[in-house]
Amino acid sequence: MHSDITEALDEGSITALIMLYLSAVFDVIDHPILLMRLELSIRINEKVLIWLKSKLSDRTQCVSVADKTSPI
């Protein structure tokens, strides 16, 4: 990431870094609607959109404490 930003700055490109904390809030948001709005309203970069789609699709989570595990 550092080299990509440095290279873009050297080329004179406008560069932005957005860091997301993906937390439980994404469990209550309709992912297809969120992705559609990011794509159409903000016109987010295609590579970033593909990355977000992969992070928000087909994910499961469980919690283990001691010898107990929550359902997936």
C-alpha positions, -999 to +999 in steps of 0.1 A: +000+000+000+028+024+009+045+018-024+013+023-043+006+057-026+042+068-031+041+059-068+008+077-073+022+108-056+054+107-077+032+106-108+012+136-096-020+116-091-046+126-065-043+101-037-067+092-009-065+065+018-097+054+034-093+030+064-124+011+074-131-006+107-153-034+096-174-042+127-208-055+136-225-025+121-221-042+087-242-071+100-273-049+099-267-031+066-280-045+034-247-053+016-260-052-020-276-018-014-245-005+003-223-017-026-247-003-052-247+031-035-209+032-033-206+023-069-233+046-083-233+076-059-196+079-049-183+062-081-158+043-060-128+028-077-136-006-093-107-024-075-118-010-042-154-021-049-143-056-058-123-057-025-153-046-005-176-071-022-152-099-012-151-087+024-189-084+026-199-116+008-203-151+021-188-144+055-196-163+087-185-157+123-185-176+155-171-169+190-151-194+211-147-190+248-130-217+268-146-249+254-178-233+242-184-222+206-213-202+193-233-214+163-221-201+129 
